[in-house]
Amino acid sequence: MQLKINNRFSKELTADTSEVNTSRQVLNASFSFVNPRIPSNPKLIHASEEVGALLGISTEETQSEEFTNIFSGKSILPDSRPYAMNYAGHQFGNWAGQLGDGRAIVLAEVEHNDQSLMLQLKGAGSTPYSRRADGLAVLRSSIREHLCSEAMHYLGVPTTRSLSLILTGDEVLRDVMYNGNPEYEKGAVVCRVAPTFIRFGSFELFSSQNDIENLEKLADFTIEHYYPEILIDGKLKYIEFFQKVADKTRKMIVEWQRVGFVHGVMNTDNMSILGLTIDFGPYGWLEDYNPDWTPNTTDSQHRRYRFGNQPDIAQWNLYQLANALYPLIEIAEPLENILNNFKEQYEVDYLNMMRDKLGFSKILKEDKKIIEALENVLQLSETDMTIFFRELSNIKKELSVGVGISLVNNAFYNPKEISKTTLKSWEKWFTKYINRIKLEDDSDEIRKTKMDLVNPKYVLRNYMAQIAIDAANNEDYSVVNELHTILKKPYDEQPEFEKWYAKRPDWAREKIGCSMLSCSS
């Protein structure tokens, strides 16, 4: 397996002067050299052929012992020195200081077909940033990250990717719900892939340390390699850089809202400088449409990272990035203008995204009221977001309101409730909707085709991931393979997998891993 290594990050940015692998404060450095922990008996569970191809790794090579050894951390790639990245951040709105890669280690940066990609092992052992943790990951969380990374990509959401999922052969002690009941679980390692894993918190680190030299070096490095279209110099360069990061972040959030994705831990250290979805922890997809829902039990009281608050949090996080970049700019007004325009532009993008979901090709003033009315009526009774929008494409211009409601009946968790308490509200909305689509030039068939391209049939519901986890804990990896296959074509009908096009079952409503998740992994 021949990979073209070009470690730009570790060559061009400042390294930690110490190579002692103990938890400590690391000053004036972007990273620390550290080797992965050697697993006792690594075993490949699944590899993504598509991600392998991006790196120049063939399908045959992914099945080799060499592949398993390298991407479990047992062997080191030739001509490379692994390292953990240093960054800081705000967690749940509070400054947390230095954080860094506590259980992630970059193996190398690989060039292939004029693209550079960073390979990072998650769960590969302790680093100087592990604090009191062991740096390891368990099979449970690793399956969730591996499947979700690829699911998001095929949904069309900007995301990091996942190359491989490998058992380490070691057991890891974890307290899943932080309730004093730790148990041993199977250890695993995921190889994450992205152009870079630089975060908002990478800039916050140096700004908080008043290390302007390394702050400027990091900003210039990021612009040169990831925003080469920025050609101006001086302070204007950093203003344009911030504008582009804000734009990418806004577009990512719009895509999250389109598919009903809730990240769960939108701390600034979990925000990619490239506007990619990063760090899949206690995430989830909306089952019933509930803007106040978050899957993260740690956030259950204040619900800071709830679905409906994600756009505001993205803006808040951008404020922190602006503060971090300010020493390079020293002018507040252009940064404030970008931040103030963020929400305004988001509202425009969100409205257009919802038009697409509803099959509106024309732009009419009444659309906003129709969308707001839908968001309200969806909350009157438990209504599955994914199924509702998918079934909505079956509505035809000449249907009666009653038939229209019946066509989305499968989305309701309690259909009897619809016939009693909320029927009038639904009738009112469907009357407006059918009248609105009659104004469209598209035929019913063309509108359905367009809607089905933005309203997925299959998303990685938490209960689906949990079924795969339960099977894998019994050494049955067929569900992991099946879900990976399904989620590569989320907008296709795939009738052979119809069983996965279903509302959350009752057993999953309060089950740990399905409705309740923690950061423990």
C-alpha atoms as one frame of an Amber mdcrd trajectory, in Angstrom:
protein
   0.000   0.000   0.000   1.777   3.103  -1.296   0.487   6.441  -0.031   1.892
   9.823  -1.036   2.622  11.544   2.259   2.870  15.333   2.530   2.493  16.444
   6.129   1.947  20.150   5.585   0.434  20.840   9.011   3.327  19.373  11.004
   5.964  20.754   8.643   4.734  24.343   8.479   3.241  24.974  11.925   4.853
  25.060  15.353   5.455  21.773  17.170   5.381  21.203  20.922   8.977  21.306
  22.172   8.313  18.420  24.560   7.524  14.883  23.460   6.533  13.647  26.901
   3.117  11.993  26.590   1.517  13.127  29.825  -1.502  15.397  30.255  -0.214
  18.955  30.476  -0.606  22.511  29.270   1.043  23.011  25.890   2.029  26.590
  25.082   2.939  28.165  21.736   2.357  25.014  19.704  -0.210  23.777  17.190
   0.417  20.092  17.900   2.352  17.504  19.870   4.070  14.472  18.381   2.647
  11.256  19.846   2.314   7.681  18.672  -0.933   5.697  18.789  -1.394   3.061
  21.457  -0.639  -0.396  20.038  -3.823  -2.530  20.088  -3.583  -6.144  21.212
  -5.556  -7.835  18.442  -6.946  -5.469  15.773  -9.747  -6.740  13.555 -11.324
  -4.899  10.641 -15.104  -4.605  10.878 -15.773  -2.334   7.938 -13.915  -0.168
   5.423 -15.369   2.367   3.028 -14.211   1.589  -0.499 -15.222   5.067  -1.646
 -13.090   6.825   0.975 -10.232   4.432   0.259 -10.390   5.421  -3.404 -10.000
   9.094  -2.422  -6.673   8.135  -0.853  -5.505   5.784  -3.600  -6.223   2.652
  -1.539  -7.770  -0.211  -3.504 -10.586  -2.457  -2.269  -8.133  -5.343  -2.060
  -5.740  -3.285   0.041  -8.466  -2.414   2.559  -8.766  -6.132   3.317  -5.048
  -6.587   3.952  -3.290  -7.095   7.268  -1.172  -4.026   6.509  -4.310  -1.864
   6.255  -5.671  -3.154   9.570  -2.344  -2.631  11.307  -1.884   0.935  10.050
  -5.422   2.123  10.652  -5.664   0.582  14.103  -2.441   2.271  15.189  -0.422
  -0.937  15.368   1.951   0.187  12.613   3.165   3.643  11.634   3.107   4.836
   8.035   6.611   5.203   6.565   7.925   8.772   6.344   5.398  10.090   8.833
   5.215  11.132  12.486   1.780  10.975  14.125   0.639  13.897  16.256  -2.284
  15.285  18.244  -3.629  18.765  17.463  -3.801  21.525  20.058  -6.832  23.801
  20.387  -9.042  25.456  22.984 -12.724  26.267  23.035 -16.009  27.263  24.605
 -18.052  24.313  25.876 -21.775  24.861  26.501 -21.156  28.597  26.347 -18.307
  28.662  28.867 -14.613  29.154  28.226 -12.850  25.820  28.804  -9.264  26.780
  27.996  -6.950  24.254  26.355  -8.695  21.132  25.087  -6.919  19.514  22.125
  -7.098  16.033  20.634  -7.586  13.979  23.772  -8.217  10.743  21.902  -7.485
  11.565  18.279  -4.103  11.196  16.597  -3.272  12.331  13.075  -1.411   9.626
  11.174  -0.511  11.677   8.118  -1.706  13.896   5.308  -2.055  12.038   2.021
  -2.093  13.490  -1.485  -3.988  11.756  -4.288  -5.539  13.095  -7.494  -4.586
  16.687  -6.622  -6.336  16.486  -3.259  -4.786  16.474   0.196  -6.564  14.606
   2.998  -5.703  14.240   6.665  -6.006  10.795   8.282  -6.915  10.852  11.959
  -7.419   7.892  14.286 -10.103   8.397  16.919  -9.695   6.204  19.983  -5.973
   5.595  19.430  -4.809   6.291  22.973  -3.765   9.084  25.292  -2.107  12.330
  24.245  -0.886  15.406  26.126  -4.474  16.690  25.746  -6.279  13.697  27.277
  -6.608  15.359  30.683  -7.934  12.597  33.000  -9.203  10.326  30.196  -7.616
   7.282  28.566  -7.813   8.444  24.942  -9.675   5.319  23.869 -13.047   4.793
  22.184 -15.574   1.980  22.358 -17.289   0.005  19.618 -20.644   1.626  20.389
 -19.590   5.203  19.633 -17.235   4.147  16.840 -20.048   2.474  14.895 -22.135
   5.631  15.282 -19.307   7.845  14.005 -18.360   5.560  11.105 -21.920   5.198
   9.825 -22.938   8.815  10.402 -19.915  10.305   8.652 -20.766   8.424   5.475
 -24.532   8.908   5.835 -24.062  12.673   6.026 -21.864  12.688   2.936 -24.437
  10.870   0.830 -27.200  13.130   2.143 -25.232  16.022   0.657 -24.275  17.540
   4.020 -20.699  18.906   4.363 -18.909  16.427   6.600 -15.743  14.644   7.544
 -15.555  11.081   6.210 -14.718   7.720   7.754 -12.327   5.250   6.144 -12.444
   2.340   8.552 -13.873   0.817  11.716 -11.535  -1.539  13.548 -11.823  -3.468
  16.806  -8.725  -3.154  18.968  -9.119  -6.432  20.847  -8.968  -4.503  24.131
 -11.692  -3.686  26.617 -12.436  -0.136  27.716 -14.176   0.924  30.927 -17.025
   3.387  30.364 -19.876   4.863  32.398 -22.399   5.375  29.580 -24.783   7.722
  31.383 -22.331   9.116  33.974 -24.462   7.595  36.732 -21.819   5.621  38.604
 -22.316   2.319  36.767 -19.191   1.784  34.643 -18.871  -1.364  32.543 -16.235
  -2.799  30.228 -16.963  -2.440  26.516 -15.166  -3.463  23.342 -12.553  -0.966
  22.203 -12.462   0.310  18.633 -10.738   2.839  16.398 -12.210   4.878  13.539
 -10.059   6.499  10.867 -11.549   9.918  10.140 -10.714  11.692   6.896 -10.962
  15.398   6.009  -8.891  18.041   4.232  -8.048  19.303   7.716  -9.288  19.062
  11.298  -8.506  22.697  12.140 -11.289  24.114  14.317 -12.564  27.462  15.571
 -10.860  26.505  18.833  -7.485  26.260  17.080  -7.569  30.050  16.680  -9.085
  30.641  20.113  -6.103  28.858  21.649  -3.452  31.259  20.396  -5.613  34.336
  20.865  -6.238  33.368  24.504  -2.498  32.909  25.005  -1.785  36.249  23.319
   0.451  34.267  20.956  -0.080  36.500  17.928   2.848  35.002  16.030   1.319
  31.512  15.978  -2.186  32.908  15.475  -1.014  34.658  12.311   0.933  31.626
  11.183  -2.131  29.396  11.590  -4.410  31.851   9.778  -1.957  32.244   6.890
  -1.522  28.463   6.666  -5.289  27.901   6.582  -5.835  30.553   3.919  -2.978
  29.321   1.739  -4.040  25.690   1.706  -7.829  25.776   2.164  -8.897  29.218
   0.917  -6.439  29.822  -1.957  -9.021  32.000  -3.707  -8.224  34.736  -1.165
  -5.577  36.765  -3.004  -5.530  40.054  -1.084  -2.978  40.812   1.623  -2.957
  42.581   4.953  -5.889  42.832   7.319  -8.417  42.534   4.493  -7.207  38.985
   3.951  -8.372  37.927   7.404 -11.717  39.712   7.011 -12.393  37.840   3.774
 -11.281  34.625   5.457 -13.806  35.157   8.247 -16.535  35.912   5.713 -15.870
  32.650   3.890 -15.850  30.621   7.106 -19.159  32.227   8.090 -20.636  31.394
   4.676 -19.523  27.756   4.851 -20.808  27.420   8.408 -24.194  28.892   7.468
 -24.574  26.522   4.518 -23.724  23.545   6.724 -26.379  24.520   9.274 -29.025
  24.912   6.551 -28.247  21.351   5.449 -28.543  20.092   9.034 -31.979  21.673
   9.311 -33.008  20.248   5.944 -32.455  16.639   7.003 -33.390  17.061  10.686
 -29.887  16.493  12.078 -29.043  17.544  15.639 -25.313  17.665  16.357 -25.695
  17.658  20.129 -22.339  19.241  21.089 -21.828  22.456  19.123 -18.901  23.640
  21.224 -16.414  25.884  19.428 -13.828  23.109  19.523 -16.292  21.010  17.489
 -16.653  23.594  14.714 -14.627  22.944  11.564 -12.898  25.900   9.931 -14.062
  24.402   6.614 -17.744  24.267   7.543 -17.741  20.473   7.839 -19.787  18.425
  10.286 -17.182  17.171  12.718 -17.074  15.086  15.913 -20.073  12.772  15.879
 -20.902  12.234  19.540 -24.419  12.393  21.027 -26.015  13.350  17.717 -29.441
  12.367  16.451 -32.058  12.913  13.788 -35.446  14.321  14.666 -38.001  11.571
  14.925 -41.114  13.643  15.662 -40.676  17.268  14.560 -39.633  19.004  17.769
 -37.409  22.114  17.559 -36.656  21.829  21.293 -35.190  18.331  21.067 -31.575
  17.481  21.754 -30.229  13.928  22.060 -27.512  14.955  24.534 -28.400  14.127
  28.148 -25.653  16.501  29.331 -27.698  19.308  27.771 -31.113  18.086  28.912
 -31.743  20.933  31.367 -30.935  24.012  29.261 -31.133  22.434  25.780 -28.579
  24.880  24.447 -27.860  22.702  21.426 -31.463  21.815  20.576 -32.470  21.473
  16.907 -34.142  24.857  16.609 -31.255  26.693  18.264 -28.479  25.428  15.977
 -28.452  28.517  13.704 -28.136  30.853  16.712 -25.367  28.726  18.205 -23.480
  28.776  14.918 -23.639  32.571  14.995 -22.521  32.634  18.647 -19.585  30.380
  17.809 -18.643  32.673  14.929 -18.576  35.551  17.430 -15.922  33.618  19.354
 -13.925  33.016  16.181 -14.198  36.728  15.350 -12.841  37.573  18.803  -9.956
  35.164  18.226  -9.096  36.694  14.842  -9.483  40.289  16.032  -5.787  40.742
  16.966  -4.928  40.196  13.290  -7.517  42.730  12.103  -7.881  45.288  14.917
 -11.068  46.666  13.353 -14.362  45.474  14.792 -16.836  46.891  12.278 -16.253
  44.506   9.334 -16.437  41.495  11.644 -19.630  42.830  13.229 -21.164  43.360
   9.792 -20.448  39.754   8.816 -21.932  38.490  12.073 -25.034  40.664  11.769
 -25.583  39.545   8.178 -25.219  35.882   9.124 -28.728  35.484  10.556 -30.325
  37.561   7.829 -28.715  35.470   5.087 -29.524  32.287   6.987 -33.218  33.192
   6.975 -33.083  33.648   3.186 -31.274  30.328   2.707 -33.597  28.529   5.117
 -36.687  29.831   3.348 -35.356  28.678  -0.026 -34.409  25.287   1.423 -37.931
  24.838   2.791 -39.374  25.850  -0.576 -37.392  22.992  -2.098 -38.670  20.568
   0.528 -42.255  21.625  -0.211 -41.849  21.549  -3.987 -42.103  25.300  -4.547
 -40.083  26.290  -7.608 -41.600  29.750  -7.745 -40.799  32.338  -5.089 -43.979
  33.858  -3.651 -44.485  36.139  -0.645 -47.006  33.786   0.935 -44.431  30.984
   1.158 -43.017  32.141   4.494 -46.444  32.026   6.153 -47.149  28.562   4.732
 -43.805  27.317   6.061 -44.330  28.849   9.503 -47.831  27.389   9.669 -46.442
  23.949   8.809 -43.778  24.176  11.508 -46.534  24.920  14.019 -48.968  22.218
  12.940 -46.213  19.576  12.852 -45.876  20.047  16.621 -49.560  19.576  17.474
 -49.157  15.809  17.442 -46.076  13.608  17.140 -45.254  13.700  13.433 -42.198
  12.003  11.974 -40.237  14.672  10.096 -38.464  12.384   7.627 -41.553  10.391
   6.681 -43.822  13.447   6.482 -41.705  15.304   3.938 -41.031  12.146   1.941
 -44.740  11.296   1.693 -45.673  14.912   0.944 -44.264  14.528  -2.563 -47.192
  12.180  -3.326 -49.697  15.039  -3.030 -51.264  15.994  -6.361 -52.778  19.340
  -7.336 -56.287  17.956  -7.867 -56.529  15.952  -4.634 -58.992  16.832  -1.919
 -57.693  17.973   1.456 -58.895  14.782   3.110 -57.016  12.567   0.659 -53.934
  14.747   1.119 -53.927  14.192   4.860 -54.412  10.457   4.381 -51.314  10.296
   2.153 -49.085  11.469   5.015 -50.901   9.397   7.627 -47.897   7.090   7.991
 -45.930   9.990   9.513 -48.249  10.327  12.515 -47.299   8.460  15.676 -50.906
   8.560  16.879 -53.248   8.845  13.853 -56.351   8.759  16.087 -55.156  11.962
  17.710 -55.174  13.647  14.302 -58.830  12.822  13.728 -59.841  14.457  16.984
 -57.813  17.391  18.199 -55.703  18.632  15.321 -57.674  17.707  12.196 -58.936
  21.249  11.610 -55.417  22.655  11.763 -54.171  20.082   9.289 -57.136  20.704
   6.964 -56.412  24.419   7.030 -52.756  23.861   6.198 -53.380  21.319   3.429
 -55.911  23.680   1.852 -53.212  26.360   1.652 -50.627  23.849   0.429 -52.730
  22.385  -2.362 -53.750  25.866  -3.500 -50.062  26.847  -3.477 -48.811  23.939
  -5.604 -51.566  24.680  -8.125 -49.632  27.889  -8.850 -46.579  25.865  -9.878
 -45.792  25.233 -13.555 -44.198  21.865 -12.750 -46.351  18.784 -13.221 -47.069
  16.595 -10.184 -44.507  14.081 -11.471 -41.734  16.650 -11.920 -42.449  18.209
  -8.531 -42.292  14.780  -6.865 -38.946  14.046  -8.509 -37.513  17.346  -7.268
 -38.871  16.893  -3.752 -37.535  13.359  -3.462 -34.040  14.685  -4.211 -34.041
  16.887  -1.088 -36.274  14.883   1.273 -34.428  11.668   2.165 -36.228   8.407
   2.649 -33.496   6.944   4.839 -31.514   8.654   7.610 -29.461   7.079  10.386
 -32.053   7.110  13.122 -30.600   6.393  16.551 -32.576   3.178  16.921 -31.093
   1.900  13.648 -27.567   2.583  14.881 -28.436   0.878  18.173 -29.623  -2.272
  16.393 -26.276  -2.347  14.557 -24.417  -1.832  17.844 -26.317  -4.605  19.636
 -25.597  -7.014  16.782 -21.925  -6.028  16.614 -21.519  -6.609  20.335 -22.476
 -10.205  19.512 -19.937 -10.288  16.651 -22.608  -9.877  13.983 -21.529  -7.059
  11.682 -24.138  -7.633   8.998 -26.311  -4.746  10.195 -23.359  -2.332  10.009
 -22.768  -3.460   6.430 -26.462  -3.229   5.550 -26.903   0.257   6.969 -23.754
   1.471   5.251 -25.175   0.209   1.953 -28.632   1.749   2.467 -27.306   5.118
   3.558 -25.242   5.525   0.402 -28.521   6.053  -1.485 -30.754   7.892   1.001
 -32.968   9.472  -1.666 -33.633   6.243  -3.587 -36.684   4.099  -2.894 -34.656
   0.901  -2.267 -37.770  -1.273  -1.724 -35.586  -4.168  -0.570 -34.781  -2.106
   2.540 -38.305  -0.846   3.202 -38.216  -2.135   6.796 -35.851   0.737   7.648
 -38.351   3.311   6.390 -40.208   3.357   9.665 -40.970   5.538  12.636 -39.097
   5.051  15.886 -40.458   1.884  17.529 -41.929   2.112  21.021 -39.046   0.151
  22.549 -36.629   2.881  21.411 -38.567   5.795  22.885 -36.703   5.851  26.205
 -33.833   3.463  25.482 -30.274   4.561  26.134 -28.573   5.030  22.772 -31.861
   5.759  21.020 -33.425   8.719  22.791 -30.750   9.390  25.394 -27.070   9.776
  24.571 -24.054  11.072  26.415 -20.571  12.145  25.392 -19.221   8.910  26.882
 -17.458   6.962  24.179
